[in-house]
Amino acid sequence: MAGKSNNELEYRDLEPCEIEQVSELHEGSPQECVRVGPKGYYLPKNYKEHASDILSMELKEGDIFVASYQRSGTTWTQELVWLVANNFDYEKAAAVPLTHRYPFLEHSMFFDDTIKENAKQLFGDNEKTQKIMEIISTPALKILAEMPSPRFIKSHLPMSLLPPKLLDTAKVIYVARDPRDVAVSCFHHSRLFKLIKYKGNFRQTWSAFIKDLFILTPYFEHDLPSSIRRVAEFLGKDLTHEQMERLCEHLSIDNFKNNPSVNFEDLREFGMLDSREQFIRKGTPQKFTRVGPKGYYLQNRYKELASDILSMELKEGDIFVTSFLRSGTTWTQELVWLVANDFDYEKAAAVPLTHRYSFLEVNIENKHVEDNEKTQKIMEIISTPALKVLAKMPSPRFIKSHLPMSLLPPKLLDTAKVIYIARDPRDVAVSCFHHARLFKLINYKGNFRQTWSVFIKDLFILTPYFEHVKEAWALRDHPNMLFLFYEDLSKDLPSSIRRVADFLGKDLTQDQMERLCEHLSFDNFKNNLSVNYEDLREFGLLDSRETFIRKENNNFPLEIRDVEPKLAEELMKQFTGEHSGFVQVGPKGYFLPNKFKQEASHIYNMRLRRDDVFVASYPRSVYVHPIMKERFRIENMDSERKLELLEMVTQPATEQLADAPSPRFIKTHLPMSLLPPKVLETAKVVYVARDPRDVDLPAAVRKVAKFFNKQFTEKQVLKLCVHLNIDNFKKNNSAEGGPDEIYDAINTYDMAETVRAATNALKKTKHIHPAITDPKSKTKSIDHRNKGDEHYKAGKKRDALILYNKALAFAPNDSEEMMLAYGNRSAVMFNIRNYTACRLDINTCLSLGCPQELAKKLKKRSIATLPYIHEEVKLECKSRNIAVNYLFDFECKRNADVPSASADVAFEDRDGEKRVTACKDIRAGAVVAIERAFATCVTDNNTFTTCYYCNRMALRLHPCTGCCIALFCNSKCRFLCMKEYHRIECQIVDSLLILSVYDEPASVLMTRSAIKMSLKLGWDALIAASTEIGTSRMRTATVRQTYNSDEPLSMLSYDDNKYLMEGRMFNGSLLIKLITTNKAN
């Protein structure tokens, strides 16, 4: 592809009738735009100043472009691409804003004299406003020039306006979206930003969009993507199932909308987003120009950037995330950055997305804006040309752009990687409408009808939409281009994550996939301060009516209609409690409480797990025993109510179930048509129907046992039938424990239930006495926090940090005490210059719903960390205080042949030697073997400064949600610990404390070893192995008596409650015996 200069581009002024239509969308005169190139892209006239730089920008090997028409899922794709390319570095993705990871290539063209004048009118002509305008108008090429490779670049420019050799050097991922959705999104996007002063309704927006009078239209000149999995393949990344699931959850729309690292909500702090949809500020709109043969609708100021963008210097490793605006760019930016940065979530949370991505074409002029230091600082940041920022960024550089491919450097794909996101133009238009209203500097006053009108007439920024998409689509087969669809990310996030990982050459584990999916979920993404631009609200730049991350649909397919008034009145007479009325759902007209309207979509679209068990029935089809309720409560981490919420629909049960450990037992009375449509493909469902004329309990027991692959003897079936007999069942109103409870618990293969029942039995037999335990305690949390405040004021930072960690450990989940503990700890982190941890604690505190005054204080602290986000103080400690000396050697001869650890190596036992042999050529960097302790524990004096799982000293610890004894250094350790043993240990903390297990490290290690062996081997194998070992220590008769006696408590009689195992004495040995014993009956 031959290169082109700014002089070679054709620019055409708008026709008078076009100017008249665009003027209706803004207060005052519209921003001056021109048609660019043969397709007549609608771009700001300012594009002329930047066209040459963009077309001739220096590309680098490794550059990754994420391109799309605006509002097509660009942000979503940026996040996806970045995460895959950066090895799922979620911490970094959370710490570094997407805008810092992806410079927005053509950003500066949007900020011309009109925007400057609007800012002056909104905020006054002062130093603050000048500073803000200086920041946001900085050309992306300046930022990219300083970025290291790989650079990630975002652009909404069509391919014809990007560097001609882009695909020879960089990778390009293009995202396309249904143009109807694009137009809707553009309508909202335009209303979002106050500086645009957008006043058009959607009809007007759509008219402008389809007439190629919207920025970057014509839309259909942008390319369309195929599938999300291609992102990973495109970037040369291999994704595991775990990485795919986590990235899907991370990028799900619920999590992504709440992700402050990508959703631009921080702009509300600066007053750039409008607070009310109907509030209009008068000003002079920007002027626009058509760029190129497709006539892209761009601000006039693009002319100043075009040359620099087209000729920008690309680097190997640059990563561009490009799209038409409002196409999922932020979501994609976060995804891409995390994958590319090895899932550095801490950095992603601490560094805003705007710092991780340079916005290539963003450049707001800083003249005539409010004159104060605060506004000047932000304007300096957001007006700095992206090329200046990129020039200083180390590789890999992450760059965001909404320019079409034709307005990006011609050799972009020769050097950089480009991820383009496309989205349904209808959704794009809606999103653009809200986006325009969000930013106050735009001064957008149009309604959606007006927005849609200009969108379809190519009078919205970067329109024509379809020309934008077609340009990227035409390059979709280039090895450095990954073309994504926003809709594919929404429907099948794991596949999209895997494509991004493959494209970036990254391998994903299942754990990484699951965590990334969670991180990118809509709810998490919307609340992620690193991406949602909320910081700008403090400066008055964001409209309070709008958010940067929006969710488009509730996705509940059935009709919900109110009950007729007369019928509703009759129904209300039947209830004495408080009811808000009833609705009828679906074609069959199911009667449900009125609140079902709020929860229907959450239930219908809830994320299922493979081991979920649903117990469904019509109400009163089965009697629920208190023991069953208690077991459900414990299985779901002390959250009894959450298991009734799907039935009662009084609280959002799906949110609580999302935090519950597996396996989850879920009770519901909803009909199958109102449950998740894939429930039978994923979970197990037990449906109970009641017929008083026909009761066959033994057959029902056998049927349930077969369903769960359990084999019961006739004796067990009969015993369970007697236990479940309705007369016995109603009389049994407590779960106090005893021989029968132990007997039944052991037969259920439930370790936690067995220990609890045995502990209760021991209390009755006077073998042990009740002890004071340490559950979650609001009082203790407050006490530790207050003491921490005293130490902090006295300058004792380490002591204060420990006390704040204690406050977190004891704080009830999602409580005010937990929120305050995170907030106070952020002050210590800031004081010791650990700015990443500080930002993460602030984000967590804000997500828990802190008061307005505290939130304002924390956001100021967060902003104060921005200049130092790359300066960290790391704490390392070689001494981990692991009580490894207490570990016993476990060996079983019948398992001498250890299975292969992977497909690369095998283990052999030959001639008395243990060998590891290669099965094939092993690539450099592949992990061949990992050696780690089977069980570890933390000494008492390090409990609140050391990770409960990996035993590393850590400053920022996260509490376990179910107990007060465990703190983890990151979510990965928490996940692995729960998976290996803590999900059992957490449920029986009270019993373990009563049995004095935590009195010495040996007891802790033996307990964890027993739990892990039980989970890994299964009970039958563990019983056989432990019996085999015990044979060498005890007489055969004693072993038989211990394991096979008909008296459940006879095992207490041996050696005064001390059991010899592997030559070590273990106080409280009842635990080991019970969880490794299966009664033969």
N, C-alpha and C positions, 0 to 999 in steps of 0.2 A: 504494500500500500504506500503510495507516494505521500510524502508529508505535505502539509499545507500550512500556509502562514495566514495571519490575520487579514492581510491585504487580498488574499485569494478568496476569502469568504464573501458571499454576496449578502448585503444587508438591504432590506426594504422597509420603508416606513409603513405604518399602518394606514389603512384607508380611513377617511373621516367617519364613515359609518361604524367602523370597528372601534375607533377611539370613543365614539359616542356610547357604544354598548359597554365598553370597559369602564367608562366614567361612572356609569350607574352603580357600579359595584363598590365604589370608594367614596369617602368624604373628600370633596374637593376634586382636583384633577388627578387622573390615574398616573401611576408610575409610568414613565416613558419606556415603551418597549419597541422592539423591531422584529422583523422576520429575518431569520438567519438561514443561509444556504438554500439549495434548490428545493428542499422540502418545507421551507418556510417555518422553521421552529420559532415559536413565540418566546422570546427571551428579553430580559431587561436590556435597555440600550447600553447600560453599563458593561454588558458582556463584551462589547467591542474592545474595551480597554484590557480585557483579560484573555480574549480568544487566542491571540498569538502565543501568549505564555502557556496556555493550556495545551494547545496543539503541538507546541514544540517542547513541552516539559520533558525533562530528563527522566527516563524510566530506568528502573533498576531490576535486575534479576531477583525474583522473589516478591515483587510488588503484587498486591492483590487488590483489585478493584471490585467493589460491590456497587453495581449500577442498576438503575431502574428508573421508570417514570415515577415522579413523586407520589407518595401515599400508596405505594404498591407493596409494602412490606420490606422496605429497605433496611430499616432499623433492626427488625427481627433477623433478617438475613445477615446483617453486619455482625450481630452478636453471635449467630450460629457459626459464621465463617471464622471469626476471630477466635472463638473457643476451640474449634476444631484445629485451627492452625497453630494455636498456642497450647496444645496438649491439655485442654480443659482446665486452664488456670482460672478457676472461679474466683479465687481470692483476689487476683489481680483485676479480673473483670469487674468485681464489685468495688475495688478501690480506685480504679482509673476510669473516669467517665468515658462513654463510647466516643464522645466528640474528641477526646484526647487520643484515643486509639485509632480513630479514623478521621483524618482531616477531610473536610467536605470540600472537594476540589473547586467547585464554582461558587462557594458560599459568598465570597466577597462581592460578587456581582449584584447581589440582592440589596446591598446597602449603599444607595446613592444619595444624591442631594435631597430627594423627596423623603427618604427615611430619616435623614439627618434633621430635616425640618420638622417631621412628625415628632421625633424625639425631643426636639427643642420645645415644641408646644406642649408635649406631655409632661416633661420633667424640668423644663426651664433651661436657659442657656447658662450652665454652670460647669464647674470642673468635673463634677460627678458624671454628668451626662456625656461630656466630652470623653472622659476616660472609658465609659462603656462603649461608646461608638468606636473608639480606637481599637478596642479589643475585638469586637465582633465584626469589624470590617477588614481585619488582617487577611490578606490573600493566603489561601491554603498552600500555594506553591512555596512560600517562604517557610511555612511549617514543615512541609515535606522535605525541603532541602536539608533540614537538620535532623530528620528522623532516621534512625538506624533501620536496616533491613531485617526482616521483611516489613515493608510499609503497607498498611491497610488504608485504602482510600475509598471514600464514598463519593458517588456522583450521580446526579439525575440528568446529566447531559446525555443526549443520544450518542451512539457510537461514532457518528460522523463528525461530532464536535469534540471528540476525545483525540489524543495523539494518534496519528495514522498508523504507527507501528506498535500500538498498544499491545495487541495480541501476540506480537513477536517476542515481547519481553515479559510482560506481566500476565497474571491470571485475572480474568474478569468473570465475575458472577453476576448475572443479570436476573432481576426478579420482575416478573410481570403479574399483573392482577387484572381481573375483570374491569374494563374501563368504567362500567357503571358504578362499581364500588370505589374506584379511584376518584371519580368525580365527586361522589358523596364525601369521601374522606378529605379531598381537597377543599371542599366547601367548608367543612368544620375546621380544617387546618388554617384556612385563610382567616376565619373569624377568631382563631385562637390568639394570634399575634397582634398586639395593639398597634405596633408601628405601621402595619399595613393599612389600618383604618378601613377594614373590609366591611361593607354594609349590605352586600348583595344577598338575596335569598337563594335557595337551592335551584329554583327554576332558572334564575338568571345565571347562576354558576354553571348549570348544565348546558345552557345555551352557549355560553362562552367556551365551554369545554369542547363541545361537538363542532364548534365553528373555529377551533384552533386559536382561541383568544385567551387561553389559560397558559400560564408559564410552562414552557417545555413541550406544549402541544406542537404538532400533531402527535397524539398518544400512540397510534398504531405504528409509528416508525420506530418505537422501542421494541426490543425483542421479548419473546415469551420463553419461560423455562420449562423443563420437563419434570424432573422429580428431585426431591431433596437429597436423596441418597447420593446423587451426582456431586454434591458439594464435597463430600469426603473423598470420592474418587478423583474429582477434579483437583483437589489439593494434595492428592497422594497420601491420604490418611486411611488407616485401617481402624474400623470401629468394632468394638465388642458389643455384645447384646446389652451389657450393663451400661456402657457409655451411651449407647443409642437411647435407652430408656431414660437415662438421667437427662440427656440433652433435650429429649422431647418434653419432659416435664419442665425443664428450665425454660424452654421456648413456648410452652403452652400459653395461650393468650391470657389465662388467669394470672399466672405468675409474671408474665412479661409486662403486663400493664402496670404492676406494682413495683417494678424494678427501677429504683431511682438512678441506676447507673446508665440507663438507656432511654428513659421516657421524658427527659427534658423538663421535669417538673420543677427543677431548681430555678428555672427562669422566672417562675412566679415570685420568687424572693426578690428579684430585681425589678418587678413591676412591668416586665415585658409581655405578660400574658393578661388579657382582659379578665376582670372578675365577674362581670355581668354580661349576659348575652345581648341585652337590649341597650346597654350603655354605649353611646357614640361620642367619640372625641373628634372634633373637626381638625383637619389638617390637609396637607397637600400630598396626594398619593404619588407613588413612584411612577416614573415613566418607563415604558416598555419598548422593546424593539423585536423585530423578527430576525432570527439568525439562521443562516444557511439556506440551502435549497428547500428544506422541509418547513422552514418558517417557524422555528422554535420560538415560543413566546417568552422572552427573557427581559429582565430589567436592563435599562440602557447601560448601567454600569458594567454589565458583562463585557462590553467592548473594551474596557480597561483591563479585564482579566483574561480575555480570550487568548491573546498571544502568549502570555505567561503559562497558562494552563496547557495549551497545545504543545508548547516547547519545553514543558517542565522536565527536569532531570529525573529519570526513573532509576530505581535501585533494585538490584536483585533482592528478592524477599519482600518487596512492596506488595501489600494486599489492599485492593480496592473493593469497597462495598458500594455498589452503585444501584440506582433505581430511579424511577420516576418518584417524586416526593409522595410521602404517605403510603408507601407500598410495603412497609414492614422493614424499612432500612435499619431502624434502631434495634429491633429484635435480632436481625441478621448480624448487625455489628457486634452485639454482645456475644452471640453464638460463635461467630468467627474468631473473635478476640480470645475467648476462653479456650476454644479448641487449639488455636495457634500458640497460646501461652500456657499449655499444659494444665488447664483448669485452675488457674491462680485466682480463686474466688476472693481471697482477701485483698489482693491488689485491685481487682475489679470493683470491689465495694469501696475501697479507699480513694481510688482515682476516678474521677468522673469520665464518662464515655467521651465527652468532648475533649478531654486531655489525651485519651488513648487513640482517638481518630481525628485526624485533621479533616475539616469539611472543605473540600478543595475549592469550591467556588464562592465561599462566604467571605464577604469583606464589607463591613459597615463603616461608612465614613463617620468621623467623630467630631464634626463641626456642629456648633450650635446645639449642644446638649447640656443637660443640667451640670452645673459647675460645682461638684463636690467629690471628695476623694472616693467615696463608696461607689458611686455610679461610674466614675472615671475608670476605676479598677476593672469592673466587669466589662465595660465597653472596650477597654484596652484588650481584654482577653478575647472577646467574641468578634472584634473587628480586625484583629491581626490577620493579614493575608495568610492563607493556609500554606502557600509556598515558602513563606518565611519560617513558619513553624516546622514544616517538613524538612527544611534544609538543616535544622539542628537535631532532628529526631534520629535516634539510632535505629538500625535495622533490627528486626523487620518493622517497617512503617505501615500503619493502618490508616487508610484514607477513605473518607466517605465522599460521595458525589452524587448529585441528582442530574448531572448533565448527561445528555444522550451520548452514546459512544462516539458519534461524529464530532462532538465538541471536546472530547478527551484527547490526550496525546496520541498521535497516529500510531506510534510503536508501543503502545501500552501493553498489548498482549505478548509482545516479544520479550518483555522484561518482567512485568508484574503479573500477579494473579488477580483476577477480577471476579467477584461474585455479584451477579445481577439478580435483583428480586423484582418480579412482576406480580401484579395484583389485579383482580377484577376491577375494571375502571369505575364501576358503580361505587364500590367500596372506597376506591381512591378519592373519588369526587366528594363523598360524604366526609371522609377523613380530612381532606384538604379544606373543606368548609370549616370544620371545627378547629383545624390547625391555624387557619387564617384569623379566626376570632381569638385564638389563644394569645397571640403576640400583639401587645398593644401598639408597638411601633408601626405595625402594618395599617392600623386604623381601619380595619375591615368592618363594614357595616351591612354588607349584603346578606340576604337570607339564603336558604339552601336552593330555592328555586332559581334565584339569580346566579348563585355559584355554579349550579348545574348548567345553566344556559351559557355562561362564559367558558365553562370547561369543554362542552361539546363543540363550541365555536372556536376552540384553540385560543382563547383569550385568558386562560389561566397560566400561571407561571410554568414554564417548561413544556407546555403543550406545543404541538399536538402529541397527545398521549400515545396513540398507536404507532406513530412514526418513531417515537422514543423506544418503545418496546421492540419494534421490528428490527431496529438496528442491532440490538443485542441478540435477538433471536437468530439473526443471520449468522452470528459468530458463535452460536452455542456449542458447536462441535470443536472449537479451538481448544487445544489441551490446557490453555491457561484461562479459559472462560468456564465458569459454572453458572448455569442459568437455573434459577429457582422460581417456583410459584409460591406466593404467600399462602394460597389455599392448601398446598401440599404440606407446608409447615404446620398449619393449623390442624389438619386432619391426621397426619402421620409424622409427628415430630421426630421419633427415633430414626425413621428412614432418612429424613432430611439431615439430621445430625450426622448420620453415618456417611452421607454423601459429602458433607462439608469436611469431615475428618479424612475421608479418602482423598479428597481434592487437595487437602493440606498435608497429606502424607503422615497422618497421625493414627495411632492405634488407641482404641478406647476399650476400657474394661467395662463390665456390667455395672460396677459401682459408679464409675465415672458417668456412664450413660444415664443412670437413674438420677444422680445428683444434678446433672446438667438439665435434664427435663424438668426437675423440680425448680431449679434456678430460673429457667426461662418460662415457667408457667405464668399465666396472666396476672394472678394475684400478687405473686412475688415481684414480677417485673414492674408492675404499676407502682409498687411501694419502694422500689430500688432507687435510692437518692442519687446513685451514681449515673443513672440514665434518664431520669424523668424531668430534668431541668427545673425542679422545684426551687432550687436556689435563686432563680431569677425572680420569683414572686416577691422576695424581700425588697427588690429594687423596683417593684411595681411594673415590671415588663410583661407579666402574664395575666391574662384575664381569669378571674376566679371561677367563671362559668365553665371553663374548659380545662382539660388535662392533656398532656402530651401523649400519654399512652391511653388509648381508648379500646373498648371492646365493642364489636359491631353487633353481635347477635346473642340471644339467649339460648338458641338452638333447642327449643322444646316444640316438637312437631304437632302436638294435639291442642285442640281448642279448650280453653278454660273459660267458662261462662258463669256468671252469677246466678244464684238460685232465684226463681221468681219470688217477689216480695211476699205473697200470701203463703207460699210453701216455706219460705225462710222463717216467717213469723211462727208457723206451726212447729218447725224444727226447734226454734229457740225455746219454746215452751217445754221441751223435753229435757232441757239441761238446766241445772241449778248453778253451775260454775260460770266463769267468764268465757264467752265465746265471741269472736268477731264476725261470725256468720259462716256461710258455707258456699261452696262452688261445686259445679258439676264439670267433670273432666272427660274429654274424649267422646267418641260417638256413642259409647255405652252409658255415659252420664254418671260416672262414679261420684258419690257424694264425699267431699273432703272438706276439712277446715279451710277457711278463707286464706290462711297464711300459706297454703300450698302453692298459691300463685307465685310467691317469692322464692320458693325452694324447688319448684318443679324442674327447672333447667339444671340446677346443681345436682339433683338426684339422678336425673335422666343421663347426665353427662359425667357422672362421677367416675374417677379413675379406679378401675378394678385391679385386683391382684390375683395371681394364680391360686393362692391358698385361701382366698375369701370363702366363707361359708355363710350362706343366707338361710335363715329359717323363716319361711313365709307361711301365712295362713290367713284365713278369714278370722276376724276378732273372736276370741273365746273358743277357738278350736283346740287349744291345748292349755293345760294348767301349768303355769310357770312357778316352779318351786323356788323358795328363797336361796337355796344352795346354787341353783342354776343362775340366778341373778348375780350372786356373789362371784361366781366363776366368770361370767361375762364381764363383770366390773374389773376383775383382776387381769383377765386376758387383754383388756383394753386400757391398761395402765391407769387404773383407779379413776375411770371416767364412766360411771354406770349410766348416766343419762344419755350419753351419745348413742347407746344401742337402742334406745326407744325413739329417737328423733325421726327416723325414716317413717315410723308409724304415726307419731303424734304431730310431726311437722310443726313443732313449737320453737325449735331452734335449728340453726344450720348444722345438722349432723355431719354433712359431708366434709366440712372443714375440720371437725374434730376427728372424724375417722381417718382423715389424711395423715394425722400425727400418730395414730394408733399402730402398735407393732403388729407384725404378722405372727400367726394367722389371726384374722379378724372374724369374729362371730357377730353377725348382723341380723337383727330381728326386724321384720316388717310385716304389715298387713296390707301393703299396697298390692294391687293386681299386677300381674307380670307385664302388662302393656305399659305400665307407668315406671317400671324399673329400667335400668340401663339396657339398651337393646342387645348388647353382647354379653349379658350376664351369664348365659348358659354356655358361651364359648370360653369364658375365662374362669368363672367361679363355680362352686358347687352350690346347688339350691335344694334344700329339703322343704317340700311343701306338705303341710299337715292339713288334712281334711277331716272333719268330724262327722260321724254318723252314729247316733246312739243305738241304732238297730243292729249294728255290725261292729263288734270290737274284738280284734285278734291281736293282743299286745305282743305275744311271742313272735308272730310273723312280722310285725312292725319292727321289733328289735333286730331280727335277722336281716331285714331289708336295709335298715340303716347301717348295720355293721358291714354288709356287703358293699354298700355305696362308698364307705370310707376304707375299703380293703382291710377290714378287721375280721379275724377269725375267733369266734366265741364258742366255747363248749356249751353243751346243753345245760350243765350246772350253772355256768355264768349267765346264760339267757334266763333261766328260771329265777336265779337270785336277783337279777335286774328287774324281772317282771314283778317279783314280790316287792322290791324296793319302790317300783313305780306304780304299784297298786294304788288306786285313787284314795282308798281309806288310809293307807299308811302314809301316802304322800302328803295328804292334807294335815295329818297329825304331826308330821316331822317339820316343825317350824323353825329350826335352828341348825346351824352348821358348827356345833361346838366340838366335834371330833370324837373319836373313839375307835375301837377295833374295826367296826364295820366301815367307818369312813376311810380308815387307812387301807383296809382290804379293797374297797371299791376304787380308791384313788390310785393304788398301785396298778390295778387292772386297766385303768384308763391310759396308762403310759404317760401320765401328766406329772412331771417331777415337782413342779411348784405346788400342785394340789396335794401331792403325797406329803411333802414336807410340812405344809400347813396343818393337814389333818393329824400327822404324827406329833407335831408340837402341841396341839390342843390336847391330844391324848396324854402326852407326858405331863402336862399341867395337872390333869385330873389324877394321875397316878403318883403325884408328888415327886417324880424324878427330877423335875426342874421347877423353878419358880418364875413367875412373870418378871420381866426386866423392863426398865425404862428404855424405850426405843426413841429413835430420832427421825420421825417422818418429816415431810414438808411442814414448815412452821412459819407462819406470818410473823409471830412475835420474835422468834429467833432471828429471822431475816432482818427485821427492823433493828434489833439490838446490835447485830454485827455491822449493819450499815452505819448506825450512829457512832459506834466505836471507830469505824473506818474514817468517818468525818473528822473525829477528834485527832486521829493520827495524821490525817492529811493536812490539817491546819497546823500541826506541830512540825510539819516537814518530814515526817516518817513515811516516805512514799511506799516502801516495800511492805511495811506493816499494814498500811491503808489498803494496798492492792490485795493482800491476803484476806483482809476482813471483807472487802467488797466481793471477793470470790466466795467467801463463806455465805455472805448475804444472798448471792445468786443460788448457791447450792440449796439453801433452805427455803427460798422464795417459792410460793405456789406458782404453777405454770400460768403464764400470760397475766400475771397479777401486777398491781401497782408497785409492789415491793420489788419484783423482778425488773420492771421498767426503771425505777429509781436507781437500782444497783448498777444497771448498765450505764445509765447517765452519769453517775458519780465516778464509775471506773474510767469513763472516757476522759475525765479531767486528769486523772493520774497518768493515763496514756499520753495525753497531750503534754503534760509537764515533763515526762521523761523522754519526749521527742519520738515516741512510737506513733507516728501520725496515721499509719495504715490501720493499726488496731484502734486508734481513737475514732476514726471515721466509721469503722465497722460497728463499734459499740454505739455510736450515735445513731447509725441507721437502724440498729436493733431496737434502741430505745424509742425512736420515732415510730417504728412499726407497731409498737405495743400501745400506742395512743397516749402519748404524754401530754400534759396540759400545754396550753398555747404559750404561756410565758416561758416555760422550760424549753419547749420546742424552738422558740425564737433564739434562746440562749445557745442551744445545741447547734443550731444551723449556723450561727455566727462562728462558733468554735470550728465547725466543719469547714467553713469558708477559709478560716485562718490557717487550715492545714494545707490548702491547695499549693501555696508556693513551695512546700516542703515535701510533696508527695513522693519524691524520689530519694529523700533523705531519711534513712531509718537507722535506729539503734537496735541491733540484734543481741539477744541474750542466748548464750550457749552454755550448757552445763554437761560435762562429760560424766559426772557421777549421777547415776539414775536410781541408786538405792534399790536395786532389784534383788529380792531375796532368792537368788537362784540356788543357793546352797541347800535349800529345803526341798528342791525338786527330787522326786523319786524316779528311778529308771523303770519304764514300763515296756515290757517286751513279751511277745507271744509267739512261740515258735511256729505255730501253724500259719502265721502271717509273715513269714520270713521274706517272701518275695514282695518288695515294695513296688507298687505300680509306677509307671512312668510319670514324671512330674509334668511333662509336656510332650509335644510331638517331636521335639528336638533332641531330647536325651532319654536315656534309660538307665536304670540302676541294676547292677549285677552283683552277685555274691559268688565269687569264684576263688577256689583254693584258699579259703580263709580270708580273702580280701574283699572289701566292699569297693565297687568301682562305679564311676559315672561315665557312660560312653555316649558319644554323639550318634544320633540316628540319621542325621543329614547335615549338610553344610549350614552352619549357624552364622547368621549375619552379625556384623559388629554392633555391639550395643544391646543385643538380645540378652535377657536375663536367663541364665542357665540354671541357677539354683539359689534358693533363699534359705538362710538358716535363722531361726528365731526361737526364743524360748516358748515352750508349750503353754506355760502359765506364768504370770508375773503378778507382783503386787507392789503397792506403794506404802512406804513406812508412814506412820501416823503423823510425824512432824512435817511431811511433804504433801499431805493430802490435798491442800488447797493451792499448791503451786506446781503440781505435776499432773500430767495427763493420766487418767485412770487406766488407759489402755496401753499406750506406747511408752509410758514412764518418762517422757521427755519433760524437762523443765519448760514451762510456758507461762507467758504473762497473761494472755487472753484465753481464758478457759470458759467452756460452755457447760451448763449444768445438765444432768440427766433429768428427763421430764418425770421420772417415776420415783426417784429416791434422792436422798441428800448425801450419799456417800461417794458419788461419782461426778467428776468434772473432766471434760475432754478438750483437747487442744484444737480439734476441728471436727467437722461433721463426718469425715471419713472414719476417724477413730471411733466416734460414737456409733456409726453404722456397723463397723467390724466388731466392736465390743458387744453390741446387742446381738449380732449374728452368732458370735462364738459362745457367749455364756451369759452376758448381763441381762438378756431378756428373761432368763429364768431367775438369776440372782436378784434382779431388781424387784421381782414380785414377792420374794421371801426374805427381804431385809430384816423384818421384824423377827422372824424365826431364827435367822442366822445370829442376830444380836442376842437373842435368848439363849441360844446354844453356845455362846461365847466364841463363835467362829473367828471374829475379828480381833480376838485378844492377842494373837501371835501370827506372824507371816506364814508359818507352816500350815496352820489351819486354813488360811485363805487360799493358799496354793493348792492344797488337797481338794478343797471345795470346788475351785474353778476347774481343776483337772478332771474331777469326777463329772461335772456338768458337761465339759467339752467332749470327754470320751463318750458320754451317754448320747450326746447329740450327733457325734461323728459316726460312732459304731452302731448305734441302735442298742436297745436294752438287751436283747437276746445275746448278741455278740459280747457285750460288756459283762454280762452275768457269767457267761462261759469263761471269759478271759480272767475275771477276778477270782472265780472259783478255782481256776487252774493255778493262779498265783498263790492263792490262799492255801492250796493243798500242801505246798512246801513249808508252810509256817504252822499249820494246825492239823489235828487229826481229822481224818475223813468224816468221822461221825459228827465232829463239831461243825464242820462246814455244812453237812446236810441239815443239822439242827438249825443252823443260822439261817439257811435259805429256804428250807422246805417245811418248817414247822407249821402246823395248823393254827397255832396261837400267834397272832400278828405281833404281839409285844414280847415274844420270847427272845427275840434278838437283843433285848436290853440286858439279858441276864449274863452275857458273856464278859468276863474280865472287868466287872464293875464299870460298865459303860465305856470301856476303852477297847478299841479293836486294833489288833496288830496287822498292819498292811505294809508290805515292802519294808519291814523292819523298823517302822517309825510309829510312835504313839500319836494318836489323834484324839484329842478331847472333843466331845460332842460328835462321836462317830455315827450317831444315828443318821445323820444326813447322808453320809456315804452309803450306808447300808440300804437306806430306803430308796435312794434314786438309782441304785444298781440291782434292785431285787424285784423280780416279777414272780408273784405267787403262782404256783402250778395248781390250778383248779378249773 
